[in-house]
Amino acid sequence: MVPWRATEEGFVTQNVLDWYGRFAEGRPGAIVVEATGVRDIPSGPLLRIGHDRFIPGLSKLVEVAHKASGGHTRLFIQIIDFLTVRRRPEKEKYFARFLKVEERHRRRLVEMTNDGRWLEAGDAEIRAFLTSASEEIYDLVLDGHELEALRFGYRERVTDTHLPHVAELPKALPDIFAGAARRAREAGFDGVELHYAHAYSMASFLSATNTRDDGYGGPRENRVRLPIEVYRAARERVGDDYTIGVRFLGDEVIAGGNRIEDAIWFGVEFARAGLDFLSISKGGKFDDAKQPKVGQAVYPYTGRSGFECMPPVTSDERGPFGRNVPLAAAIKSAVNNAGYAPPVVTSGGVGTFELAEATLRRGEADVIAMARASLADPDWVLKVRAGRGDEVRRCNFTNYCEGLDQMHKQVTCKLWDRVNLDETGITKSDDGKRRLVAPRWEKM
């Protein structure tokens, strides 16, 4: 998840350096730096890599992390593209500023009210009427996109090819991602992870819901086309001696979306293309997200697909632990049987050494990714390696951290963010109530 520590312009801050430096002190095999925007556009306090002016700060981040780990930890950066998502508007604001009154609206009002004057009514009169109308009337008068913009906030899709910039994505994105990969290499990162998962542009091209008719939607062969073209452009830009991996979904967990059969097919194609590792996630889509409050943006981890992406302790009979490992295992088996051997990464509720080790020994994955477990205890690896696993501060999977992310607040863990708040030299959250990095392990 994004920790919300960059500047509004997307630059690295001291808080970003402290955050990743603290994780690096625990000496994991690798750290994947948060989803970092590939475009040179405003995106709030999220890291960006869409212009060369971001390289100095990112270089400092690499330097800090490598030094903190004593050279033991590889540092990758996850690069991402996303389309426009706006906050849910107030009803008055939506009808006054955003709704484009068209002939179809007038005709529906006539059909609904048996009053022909709507055909001649001014736009202002129609907007005023709709502002005070009922939800039932909205269902009759507005189309699906307009209802979504009113009730959830406006959101672009890769299928909105009536928008020129969306239609041009297949032409634009390969060069944009390639530029980001080149900057990552110049900054000193050990590799990049192409973010083709969850609710964002590249995942949407892969999705079975992608119905574009320009050769980049419809059947699997078309849906994988742009993701492969993006990879090849990045590979050409950075060379063959640089790591490029991919994170994609083993199951979208939405109606009409990809299932494991699609993911297996994509995994083999990614391996065939030459991607250096395959990192498997699940869900995390806008499609089934809960309605946000007015003034807030829709959050892709609030529906069933979000539950499966970050399974909490309040779960079903399966529980959250190792819940998504079978997806990685199925993809790894198919990829290996096809004659390829890129490392396959699994994640999602793997919080103990016993579960991680058993997963590896059974050959279900080659690498274990731990986000929430590492957030709970950045020294997890050091403690386990030293035979002191009983001292690990174990994540209890309440998703407190996810709740902070949803509110665009600096992410911390409830197991340590109010510990030793009087400690000298610590940085605190904007409200002064939480420390921003975990306490250091006091080795006895």
Secondary structure, 3 states (H helix, E strand, C coil): CCCCCCCCCCCCCHHHHHHHHHHHHCCCCEEEEEEEECCCCCCCCCCECCCHHHHHHHHHHHHHHHHHCCCCCEEEEEEECCCCECCCCCHHHHHHHHCCCCHHHHHHHHHHHCCHHHHCCCHHHHHHHHHCCCHHHHHHHCCHHHHHHHHCCCECCCCCCCCHHHHCHHHHHHHHHHHHHHHHHHHCCCEEEEEECCCCHHHHHHCCCCCCCCCCCCCHHHHCHHHHHHHHHHHHHHCCCCEEEEEEECCCCCCCCCCHHHHHHHHHHHHHHCCCCEEEECCCCCCCCCCCCCCCCCCCCCCHHHHHHCCCCCCCCCCCCCCCHHHHHHHHHHHHHCCCCCCEEECCCCCCHHHHHHHHHCCCCCEECCCHHHHHCCCHHHHHHCCCHHHCCCCCCCCHHHHHHHCCCCCCCCCCCCCCCCCCCCCECCCCCCECCCCCCCCC
